[in-house]
Amino acid sequence: MGKKKLDVMAKEREIFIHGQTDDDGNIIVPGCIRNGIDEASANKIFDEMAEFAKYAFNKSHAAAYSMVSYRTAYLKCYYQEELMAATLNSFLGNLDKIPYYIEDCKSLNIEVLKPSINESDTRFTVTNNKIRFGMGSVKNVGIAVIETIIKERIENGKFESFTSFCERIKDKGINKKCIESLIKAGVFDELGKNRATLLASFEGILDSINSENKNKMENQVSMFDLIEEENIEDKKYTFIELEEMNEKELLSLEKEMLGIYLSGHPLDKKRDLIDRLTNVDSLKIARIDEEMQEIGDSVSYKDGQTVKIAGIISKVKKKYTKNNKLMAFVSLDDLYGSTEIIVFDSTYSKHFSSIVEENIVLVEGRLSIREDEATKIIASSIKELDDFKVPETQEKPNTINISITNLNEEQKSKLRGAIKFFAGERANFKIEVNDNGIDKPCGMIVMNDAILKEFEEIAGKENIVLKHK
């Protein structure tokens, strides 16, 4: 039990026995002693209640969670797309969680499609075994605007072009900022014009439509009203045709509008390098926070432990210390989410040239794990990732070799159990045992840092070698 929980229990015991008063001495809770119960009996009663609470709470929750787990497993097996779409929808108010579940979708081979003006709903939906991103998640737009657009689409059919969209929503109170945000999010990509062209042209097109409406209200006839052609829109509106933005710019706009990189990630091409250089990521740090909330302690990592993490600097907030020295709070985005990096003045002075928004960096530092706040990393160095090169011949480990020559029977029994337990469909590592110099293959297991630690505790770190075969 964490220290905080122990303190809470001690305070509750004190109130139960001796009662509680406010700052003016008024009795809020009388307590046992004021009700004629002696302190020894009151302590015994409290102990019995606390013991029963442990039993009653655990048993009832075990039953409830077993049912939830069974039903969730059933849905994940037979209705994967629907379950993941529902999970994503449950976090619409907390977009920080969305990247973790997008990554889960990728691991399940479920494609998550970008938002579409003609296919998306307000929320995440399932279409042909794929999940379509909901337009309700686009920043600066609002649910009411999206519902208005969807209602127009249902009543009058799909939007055939960007200009037809603008004409059909002209009287529905949708402003330029909303349309700009939808363009940046890629909502109109299917309508034949790239995002650079639409961003350069949309304001002029909207102004032309508003001007035309004003003329009609004043009973003026436009020259285009006299023309009957299929391509009349090409004559009515002027597009400033531009080459599409590069991939980095497009992904940056997606991140700005959706809170995540959806159609790709700036780190995709650097995955292998990152895997080789780092030992923690935002997903693992999020699990530390979950463990701290649930059990008051971190299982896989310890406070002060040295770690390495890589990602894109998305935000830098600078601050002067009491000694008038500069430090920084850095938001680092990796493949799964965001982590806060604290850069004190000594580190900032050495690495300030790398601490720039949009830079891809490798951060080395120590974990700061606290019960009442999100886990952070206190940086000791921040260097641009491109400064690190791994030789092409250096292969990523895919095999764990465990020497059992000096293990006793109890260790061997535990090792057999662990190998069996960690085998499964997602197995990604070969495992072999070395007995008196002879390697014997033992199949495949799932491997990550936490599982490696389990094997090290069973067999001893000195008996384990990771290698490529």
PEJOUR-V261895 format. One line per field, one symbol per residue. burial: I if it has 24 or more other C-alpha atoms within 12 Angstrom, else O. A space follows every 50 residues. Layout:
burial=???
//
This chain:
burial=OOOOOOOOOOOOIOIIIIIOOOOOOOOOOOIIOOOOOOOOOIIOOIOOOO OOOOOOOOOOOOOOOOOOOOOOOOOOOOOIIIIIIIIIIOOIOOIIIIII IIIIIIOOOIIIIIIIIIIIIIIIIIOOOIIIIIIIIIIIIIOOIIIIII OIIOOOOIIOIIIIIIIIIIOOOIOIOIIIIIIIIIIIIOOOIIIIIIII IIIOIIOIIOOIOOOOOOOOOOOOOOOOOOOOIOOIIOIOOOOOOOOOOI IIIIIIIIIIIIIIIIIOOIOOIIIOIIIIIIIIIIIIIIIIOOOOIIOI IOIOOOIIIIIIIIOIOOOOOOOOOOIIIIIIIIIIIIIIIIIIIOIIOO IIOIIIOIIIIIIIIIIIIIIOOIIIIIIIIIIIIOOOOOOOOOOOOOII IIIIOOOOOOOOOOIIOIIOOIOOOOOOIIIIIOOOOOOOOOOIIIIIOO OIOIIIOIIOOOIIOIOOO
//
